[in-house]
Amino acid sequence: MIKAIFFDLDDTLLWDQKSVKEAFVSTCKLAEQKYQIEAEKLEEAVRNEARELYSSYETFEFTKMIGINPFEGLWGNFNDNTEDFQKMKKIVPTYRKEAWTKGLRACGIDDQEYGAFLAEEFPRQRRNSPFVYEESFSVLDRLKNSYRLLLLTNGSPELQNIKLEITPELVPYFEEIIISGAFGRGKPDISIFEHALDKMNVTKDEVIMVGDNLMTDILGASRLGMKSVWINRHNKERNEVQPDFEITHLEELFPLLSKLNDQ
């Protein structure tokens, strides 16, 4: 009998990739107007520079373990308490400026001052563009009366909480919200899943994990023997990680839950 549902946040309930994309579009359009460079080319260049820079820092292994991607580094401040987050806090102002300045340079524009301006503009644009999948609220509304809900998200506590602050309607649905950066390990480490089970006082057989990421949400759940539901809205290809179920829309959870509870 399924009693609880664990939800991932980014790109499961929140459409984080769209929020990042829209922030890039708005910021790069400013550079296009100033310097007549193609916004799309600048976006691609900055994304490439950001990935390369991000992987060069001593904090990279930590960010992988907690689950913080390069584009979160472009707008997060990481005012979190641990030593690793404090290192990130020191790194990110330079990281942002360098990513944008090098991106501009790759497009033929050498302007450090404008790179610094764009580096501060991007976080503003990201905060102004929270997107939630259209079905998230209606599905949670239907689930909340029959199931206990927990949010299990990788990331910096400060940054994930900012995402929840700019979409405040999401928070009341969840009995517990667990953020990897506060716990100390990220998905797919099974310890964070065990922590979630303890918090809800349920067994792995009474829970399903719903998430978009095969390598974190689904892998972690399957390692523990917890049923997993992969939400694959954008027709991504499977890899070696096998979810128990695959859906393309959260509404598909309802027949799935009925089937599981009839067994």
C-alpha positions as CSV (number, residue, x, y, z in Angstrom):
1,M,0.0,0.0,0.0
2,I,1.5,3.4,-1.0
3,K,1.1,5.9,1.8
4,A,3.6,8.6,0.8
5,I,5.1,10.2,-2.4
6,F,8.5,11.7,-2.5
7,F,8.8,14.4,-5.2
8,D,11.9,15.9,-6.7
9,L,11.7,19.7,-7.2
10,D,13.7,20.9,-10.2
11,D,12.2,19.9,-13.6
12,T,9.7,17.7,-11.9
13,L,7.4,20.3,-10.3
14,L,9.3,23.5,-11.1
15,W,10.4,23.9,-14.7
16,D,13.9,25.0,-13.8
17,Q,15.4,24.5,-17.2
18,K,12.9,26.9,-18.7
19,S,13.6,29.5,-15.9
20,V,17.3,29.3,-16.7
21,K,16.6,29.5,-20.4
22,E,14.4,32.6,-20.1
23,A,17.0,34.3,-17.8
24,F,19.7,33.6,-20.4
25,V,17.4,35.0,-23.2
26,S,16.6,38.2,-21.4
27,T,20.2,38.8,-20.3
28,C,21.7,38.0,-23.7
29,K,19.2,40.2,-25.5
30,L,20.7,43.2,-23.6
31,A,24.2,42.3,-25.1
32,E,22.6,41.9,-28.5
33,Q,21.2,45.4,-28.3
34,K,24.4,46.9,-27.1
35,Y,26.9,45.0,-29.4
36,Q,24.8,43.5,-32.2
37,I,26.0,40.0,-31.3
38,E,23.6,37.1,-31.6
39,A,21.9,36.4,-28.3
40,E,21.8,32.6,-29.0
41,K,25.6,32.6,-29.7
42,L,26.3,34.4,-26.5
43,E,24.2,32.1,-24.5
44,E,25.9,29.1,-25.9
45,A,29.3,30.6,-25.2
46,V,28.5,31.6,-21.6
47,R,27.1,28.1,-20.9
48,N,30.3,26.5,-22.3
49,E,32.6,28.9,-20.3
50,A,30.5,28.3,-17.2
51,R,30.7,24.6,-17.4
52,E,34.5,24.7,-17.9
53,L,35.2,27.2,-15.1
54,Y,32.8,25.4,-12.7
55,S,34.6,22.1,-13.1
56,S,38.0,23.7,-12.5
57,Y,37.3,24.8,-8.9
58,E,38.2,22.9,-5.8
59,T,34.5,22.9,-4.9
60,F,33.5,20.8,-8.0
61,E,33.4,17.4,-6.3
62,F,31.3,18.9,-3.5
63,T,28.9,20.5,-6.0
64,K,28.5,17.1,-7.8
65,M,27.9,15.3,-4.5
66,I,25.3,17.8,-3.3
67,G,23.8,18.2,-6.8
68,I,24.4,21.9,-7.8
69,N,24.9,22.6,-11.5
70,P,27.0,25.3,-13.1
71,F,23.9,27.5,-13.9
72,E,22.8,27.5,-10.3
73,G,26.3,28.9,-9.6
74,L,25.5,31.7,-12.0
75,W,22.8,33.0,-9.7
76,G,23.1,31.5,-6.2
77,N,25.0,33.2,-3.4
78,F,25.5,30.2,-1.2
79,N,25.1,31.9,2.2
80,D,25.0,28.5,3.8
81,N,26.9,27.5,6.9
82,T,29.3,24.7,6.0
83,E,32.9,25.2,5.0
84,D,32.3,24.0,1.4
85,F,29.4,26.4,0.9
86,Q,31.6,29.2,2.3
87,K,34.2,28.4,-0.3
88,M,31.5,28.6,-3.0
89,K,30.4,31.9,-1.6
90,K,33.9,33.3,-2.2
91,I,34.2,31.8,-5.6
92,V,30.9,32.7,-7.3
93,P,31.3,36.5,-7.7
94,T,34.5,35.9,-9.8
95,Y,33.0,32.8,-11.5
96,R,30.0,34.8,-12.7
97,K,32.1,37.7,-14.0
98,E,34.5,35.4,-15.7
99,A,31.8,33.2,-17.3
100,W,30.1,36.2,-18.8
101,T,33.3,38.1,-19.8
102,K,34.8,35.0,-21.4
103,G,31.5,34.4,-23.2
104,L,31.5,37.9,-24.6
105,R,35.1,37.4,-25.6
106,A,34.3,34.2,-27.5
107,C,31.8,36.4,-29.4
108,G,34.4,39.0,-30.3
109,I,33.6,41.5,-27.5
110,D,36.3,42.3,-24.9
111,D,34.5,44.3,-22.3
112,Q,35.1,43.2,-18.6
113,E,32.9,45.9,-17.2
114,Y,29.9,44.8,-19.3
115,G,30.7,41.2,-18.5
116,A,30.4,42.2,-14.8
117,F,27.1,43.9,-15.5
118,L,25.6,40.9,-17.3
119,A,26.9,38.7,-14.4
120,E,24.7,40.7,-12.0
121,E,21.8,41.0,-14.4
122,F,21.4,37.2,-14.9
123,P,20.5,36.5,-11.2
124,R,17.9,39.3,-11.4
125,Q,16.4,37.8,-14.5
126,R,16.4,34.3,-13.0
127,R,14.6,35.4,-9.9
128,N,12.0,37.1,-12.1
129,S,11.2,33.9,-14.1
130,P,9.9,31.1,-11.9
131,F,8.1,28.5,-14.0
132,V,6.0,25.7,-12.6
133,Y,4.7,22.9,-14.8
134,E,1.0,23.6,-15.6
135,E,-0.2,20.4,-13.9
136,S,1.9,20.6,-10.7
137,F,-0.7,22.3,-8.6
138,S,-3.8,20.4,-9.8
139,V,-2.0,17.0,-9.3
140,L,-0.7,18.0,-5.8
141,D,-4.3,19.2,-4.9
142,R,-5.6,15.7,-5.8
143,L,-2.9,13.8,-4.1
144,K,-2.7,15.8,-0.8
145,N,-5.9,14.2,0.7
146,S,-4.9,10.6,0.0
147,Y,-1.1,10.6,0.4
148,R,1.6,12.2,2.6
149,L,3.9,14.3,0.5
150,L,7.6,15.0,0.9
151,L,9.9,17.1,-1.2
152,L,13.4,15.7,-1.7
153,T,15.7,18.1,-3.6
154,N,19.4,18.4,-4.3
155,G,21.0,21.7,-3.9
156,S,22.1,24.6,-1.7
157,P,19.5,25.2,1.1
158,E,19.6,28.9,0.5
159,L,19.1,28.6,-3.3
160,Q,16.4,25.9,-3.1
161,N,14.6,28.0,-0.5
162,I,14.7,31.0,-2.8
163,K,13.1,28.9,-5.5
164,L,10.4,28.0,-3.1
165,E,10.0,31.6,-1.9
166,I,9.3,32.7,-5.5
167,T,6.8,29.9,-5.9
168,P,5.3,30.0,-2.4
169,E,2.1,28.0,-3.4
170,L,4.2,24.8,-3.5
171,V,5.4,24.7,0.1
172,P,2.1,23.9,1.9
173,Y,1.6,20.7,0.1
174,F,4.6,19.1,1.8
175,E,4.9,17.6,5.2
176,E,8.7,17.6,5.0
177,I,11.2,19.4,2.7
178,I,14.7,17.8,2.6
179,I,17.5,19.7,0.8
180,S,20.7,17.8,0.1
181,G,23.0,20.7,1.1
182,A,21.4,20.7,4.6
183,F,21.5,17.0,5.0
184,G,25.1,16.7,3.8
185,R,24.7,14.1,0.9
186,G,22.8,14.4,-2.3
187,K,20.7,12.0,-4.4
188,P,21.5,9.2,-5.4
189,D,23.2,8.5,-2.1
190,I,20.9,6.2,-0.3
191,S,21.4,7.9,3.0
192,I,19.3,10.9,2.0
193,F,16.5,8.5,1.0
194,E,16.7,6.6,4.3
195,H,16.6,10.0,6.1
196,A,13.4,10.9,4.2
197,L,11.8,7.5,5.2
198,D,12.8,8.2,8.9
199,K,11.3,11.7,8.7
200,M,8.0,10.3,7.5
201,N,8.1,7.2,9.6
202,V,7.3,4.9,6.5
203,T,9.0,2.0,4.9
204,K,10.5,1.9,1.4
205,D,7.5,-0.3,0.3
206,E,5.0,2.4,1.3
207,V,6.6,5.1,-0.9
208,I,7.2,6.0,-4.5
209,M,9.8,8.4,-5.7
210,V,8.9,10.7,-8.5
211,G,11.6,12.6,-10.4
212,D,13.0,13.6,-13.8
213,N,16.7,12.6,-13.3
214,L,17.7,9.0,-13.9
215,M,21.1,9.4,-12.3
216,T,19.8,11.0,-9.0
217,D,16.1,10.4,-8.3
218,I,15.7,7.0,-10.0
219,L,19.1,5.6,-9.2
220,G,18.9,6.5,-5.5
221,A,15.5,5.0,-5.1
222,S,16.3,1.8,-7.0
223,R,19.5,1.3,-4.9
224,L,17.3,1.3,-1.8
225,G,14.6,-0.9,-3.4
226,M,12.0,1.9,-3.4
227,K,9.6,2.1,-6.3
228,S,10.6,4.9,-8.8
229,V,8.6,6.9,-11.3
230,W,10.6,8.7,-14.0
231,I,8.8,11.7,-15.3
232,N,10.1,12.0,-18.9
233,R,8.3,15.0,-20.4
234,H,10.9,15.8,-23.0
235,N,11.5,12.4,-24.6
236,K,14.9,11.8,-23.1
237,E,16.6,8.6,-23.8
238,R,17.0,6.0,-21.2
239,N,20.4,4.9,-20.0
240,E,21.4,1.9,-17.9
241,V,19.3,3.1,-14.9
242,Q,15.8,1.4,-15.1
243,P,12.9,3.1,-13.4
244,D,10.0,1.0,-12.3
245,F,7.6,3.2,-14.2
246,E,7.9,6.0,-16.8
247,I,5.4,8.7,-17.4
248,T,5.3,11.8,-19.6
249,H,2.8,13.9,-17.5
250,L,2.1,14.0,-13.7
251,E,-1.6,13.2,-14.3
252,E,-0.4,9.6,-15.2
253,L,0.4,9.1,-11.5
254,F,-3.3,8.5,-10.7
255,P,-3.9,5.3,-12.6
256,L,-0.5,4.1,-11.6
257,L,-1.2,4.6,-7.9
258,S,-4.6,2.9,-8.3
259,K,-2.9,-0.1,-9.8
260,L,-0.2,-0.2,-7.1
261,N,-2.7,0.0,-4.3
262,D,-4.9,-2.7,-5.9
263,Q,-2.1,-5.2,-5.9
